[in-house]
Amino acid sequence: MARNKLTGAEKLPAYAVLLAGGRGTRFWPRSRTRTPKQLLNIVGKHTMLRQTWDRLSPLFPADRMLVVTNSEQADAVRKELPRIRPEMVLSEPVGRNTAAAIGLAAIHLAHSHGDALMAVLPADHFIAQAAKYRRIVQAALKLALEPENLVVMGIPPSHPETGFGYIERAAAKDVGAPGVLAYQVRRFTEKPPANIARKYVASGHYYWNAGMFFWRASTFLECLAGFLPKTRAALAKISAAIGTSGYETALRKYYPLLENISVDYAVMERATRKDALGSRYRVQVIPAEVGWSDIGSWNAVYDLLATRANKDISAGFSLGIDTSGNFFWSPGKFIAAIGVQNLVVIETKDALLICPRDRAQDVGRVVKWLEKKRQRSLL
């Protein structure tokens, strides 16, 4: 194994755990079951997964990065990351949300090392300030070395967004890294209404929850034992088969028994409660102003790429006459647009999406309709 490149993490091996199992339904028709958002070049030349890998490579050697994905995407992930060893791609037989996916990574790390530090990170987010981001990751892992610490990265909100979870901070703590502070977390709130989100942003005491977490594998598995005992018991049966010929059979048998719940609800919210179990844990947030975007819709892509207000963005050759604020993706065809504003137009070989930019969050409804109609060729 390569030596850690993380200051202060010499006591435990540190791993990046990349969550890459989502479908990215809001990026239909480009995003499909076998080629979801993280395997597309949504922003830039490389896929979102490859950009995440490259961003973290200065901190984590190739054999210290795990990818958790699903069985339909596992081969594509290995192809996209040629430096990764095949066994470092963990494949879920069925989707069971983030608590289960992180638990699967944790039992593999516990099997290999007894314990390890985990940086749990989405594989499909955009980070503009990579060097600053890596410094914060280092500080978060240093803080996560202490047992019972659960660390989350918080994004200072730029506007009262209702589509994100919020983290309320309490007392500050110096983590020994220049320019980096941590705060005790008072509570997590999921997707508040607009009037509440405005109050949160105005207070200056809240951050967006970007789904980036840091802890020991042992600490996370203890959380599952307390908060999701059935999931922890099923994971123990899978863990007992790791490294044996019966692993795949055990995975297919027991993984569907894991509870289908996000880590935010299953662990982070419960760990901030003032009850006997929640009080065992110290939940802390590190603010990260790093040019972050979850790139959650085609409208978010437009916001990243538009260098001025109302500019048309096109992936190919195009002409706009009396147009403004449009996002066109049809790299193989010339697009001529006249008198239209604030549209998203996405063309693939078998589908065409047209919608107002402010309705881009509703693209997932198209996918649900196609599923209902059993139009598998379009999924």
N, C-alpha and C positions, 0 to 999 in steps of 0.2 A: 504494500500500500504506500502511496505517496504521502509525504509529510504534509500536515496542515499548513496552509499559508495564512492562517488567521491568528493574529496576535491575541494572546490570552486564552487560546483554546487548546493548549498543549495537553491538558489533562484528558481530554476526550476527542475522538475523531469528530470532525464537523462535516456534515453533509448538506448539500442543497437538495431538497425534495421538490421537484417540479410537478405541479398538478396539471395534467394535459389530457383530461378525459372528457372535457365538455364538448358539446355539439355546436355551439355558436349559432343558434337558430336565427338570431337577428341579422346574421350576415348571409342568409339565403338571398339569391340562388348560388352565390359562390361557395358558401359553406355547406357541405353535405356530410353525411354520416362518416364516410371514409376520408374526407378532406375537410375537417372542421376548421374553425377560425385559427387555431394555433398552428395549423399546417399550411396556412396561406400567407402570402406576402401582402398583408392588409396595408401596412405602412412601411415603405422601404423595399429594397430588393430581396431581402431574405425573409423567411417565414418568421412568425412571431416566436415560435419555439426556438429557432436558431438564434434570433436576436437575444432572447433570454439566456440561452446557453453562453453566447459570446460575452454578454454583460457580466456573467458570474465567473467566467474562466480565470480571470486574474486572482480570484479568491479560492476557488475549488478546483483541484485537479479533475481530470475526466473520470477517474475511478471514485470520486467523491460526489458525483451527481447522480441521483436516482430520478427516474421519470415514472410517474404513475399514470397510466392511460387505460383504455379499454381494449378488449380483444380485437375489435374491428380496426383500431388505429395503430396497434403495436408495431406491425411491420413497417408502416409508413414512418413512425417515430424513429425506429432503428435506421432506416434509410436516410432520414433527414439529419441524423446525428451519427456520422460514421465512426467517430472516435469513442462512442459509448460501447461498453461491453454488453452483449445481449442480456445477460442476467441483471443488468442495472435498469432494465425496462420492466416494470412490474405491471402485469396485465390483469385488469378486473374482468371477471367473466360476465358481470352485470353491473350497472351503475348503482351505487348506493350513497352518493353525495360525499361531501368532503371529510366528514368525521371518519367514515370507513376507509377512504382512500389514504388518509394520513395514518390511520391505524395499521393498514397493510404495510406501509413503509416502516413504521415504528417496529413492528415485530421482526421484520427482516434485519433491521439495524441491531436490534437487541440480540437476535440470533448470532449475528456476525461478531459483535463487539461487546456484548453485555449491556452496554449503554453507549449513546452517541448524542451529539448536538444535532438538532434539526433546524434548518432554515426552510420553512414551508412556503413556497412561492408559486403564484399562478404563472403559467407558461405563456400567457397571451396578453400581457400588459405592456404598455409603453413607458419608458423611463428616459427623459431627455438628459439628465445629469448623472451619467453612469458612475463617474468617479466619486461624487458625493454620496450617491446611493450605496456604493460598496463600503464607504467609511461607516455609514449607519448600520449596515448589515454586520460589520465587524463588532460595533458597539453592542448591538442587540444580542449577538451570540455570546459575547463576554458576560452580559447580564444574565443570559439563559443558563450559564454554567451552574448557577446556584439552584439546588433542588427546590421544587415548588414554585419556581418563577415561570410565569407565562407572559411572553413579551409579544406585543403587536405593534406593527408600524402604522402610524396614523398620518393621514394626508391633511394638511391645513386646508379647509374648504374655501373655494374661491367664490361660491354662490350657494344659495339654499337648495341644493339638489335633493329631490325626494326619492331618487332611485338607489341611494347608497345607505348603508348602515352608518350610525354615528357612535363615536366613543367619547364619553365625558371624562375629562381628566380631573385629578385632585392634586395632591401634594407633589412637588418636584423632587427629583433625585439626581445627583451628579453621577454619571456612569464612568467618569474618568477618560472621556474622549473629547478632544477640543471641539467646541461648538455643538455638542450633542447632549441633550438632557432627556431624562425619562420622567414620566409622571405616573403616579398611581392611578389606576382606572377606577372610577366610581361606578360606571355602568355602561352597558351597550344598549343602543336603541336601534331597531330595524326600521328603515324606510319611513320616516315620519311624514305627516302631511305638511303642505307648504308653509302654513302659518307657524308650525313648530320648528321646521327647518330654518326659517328666518330668525327665530329667537336663538337657536343654537349657534348660527353663524355670527350673529351680533354679539353674543356673549364672549366669544374668543376662547371658550373652554372646551370646544368640541373639535373632533377630527373625523374625517371620513375613514371608514374601515376598508382598507384595500385588500384584505385577505392575505396578509403577509405575517407569518407567525414564527416564533423562535422559542424552543424549549428542549429539554432533554427527552429522548425517547422514553426513558423510564417515567418521567413526570407525566407525559401524555398518556401512557398506558395506565398509570395510576388514576388519572382523571377518568378514563373510560371505565375502569373498574368501579369507580364511585358513581358516575353519572349515567353510564350505559352498560350495566353489568352483563346483559345478554350479548351485546356486541363484543365485549371483552372476552367472554367465555368462548364465543365462536372463533375469535381471532386466536385464542390459545390453542384450539384444535388445529387451525391452519399452521400456526407456528411450530407445532410438534412435528409436522410433516416437511418442513423446509429442509432442503438438501437430500430428500429421499425420493424414490420413484413414485411415492404416493402423493406428492405435493399437489399436482394438478387435480387429482381426484378430490383431495381434501378442499382445495380452493373452490372447485365447482359445487361441492356439497355444502360447505359452510358459509361461503361469502354471501349468498343470497339471504342468509339469516340475519345479516348485519342490519341494524336499523338505518333507514333512509333519512338522514338528517344532516344538516350542515354543522360544521365544527363551531360556528358562531352560536347557534342555539344549544348544541349538545354540551359544549365545554365552556366557551368564553363567557357567555351570559351567566351560566350557573356558578362559575368560579368567582364571580363578583358578588354573589349573594352572601348575606351575613348569617348564614346558618352553619351548622357544625362541619359540613363537608366543604362548602365554598370558602370558609374562612381559612382553610389549610393553605390556600394558594395566594400568591402575590401576583396580581395581574397588572402589568405596566405597559404604557404606550410610549413610543419614541416618535416624536414628530419628524416627518420626512418631506421637506419641500424640495422635490427632486424632478419636477416636471412630469408628474405621473398622470397617466390616463388608463382607464381600463378598456378603452376603445370599445365601448359597449354597443355601438350601433353605427350605421353608415353616417349618421349625422356627426357622431364623435370623430370619425375619420375626417370628415370635411373640416371640422373645427381645428384639427391638428394641422391640416395641410394648407388651409387658407391663410395667406400672408397678409391679407387685408380684408376688410368687411365687404361682403357681397361679391367677392371674386368667384368666378366659375372655376371649378376644378375638373380636369378631364384626364383619364389615364391614356388617352390616345389622341389622334388627330381630330380636331373639332373646330366648329365655327359657331359662335353665339352672336345673334343679332338682337339687340334690345333684351338681353338676358342678364340675370344676376343671381348669385348665391346657389348655383346648381352644382351637383356632384354627378359626373358621368363616368361610368366604367364600362367601356366596350373597346378594348385595345385593338381588336382586329377589324374594326369598322370605323369609317368616318362618321362623325355625328354632327348634324346641322340642327341647331335649335333656334327658334324665333319666338321672342316675346314670352318666355317662361321664366319663372323665378322660384328659387328655393326647392328644386326638385332633386330627388335621387333617382337615377336611371342606371340599372345594373343589368348587363346582358351576358348570358352564357350561351353555349351551343344549343341548350334545350329549354331555356327559360328567360323571361324578361320581367324585371321588377321596375315599377314606376310608382313613386309615392312622394308626398311632400316631405321635406327634411324633418319637420316637426312631428311626423308620424312614423319615423324610422324605428322607434321602439316597438311598433306593432307588427313588424315583419315576422316575428315569431308566430303570430296568429296564422300566417299563411302556412307555415310548417305544420301546425296543428291540424289545419283543414286538410292538407295533403295526407297526413297520417290517417285521419278519419276516413278519407276516400281511398286509402290504401294505394296511393300513387308512389310506390316504392322507387320507381325510376327517377323521381324528382326529389328524393330525399337523400 
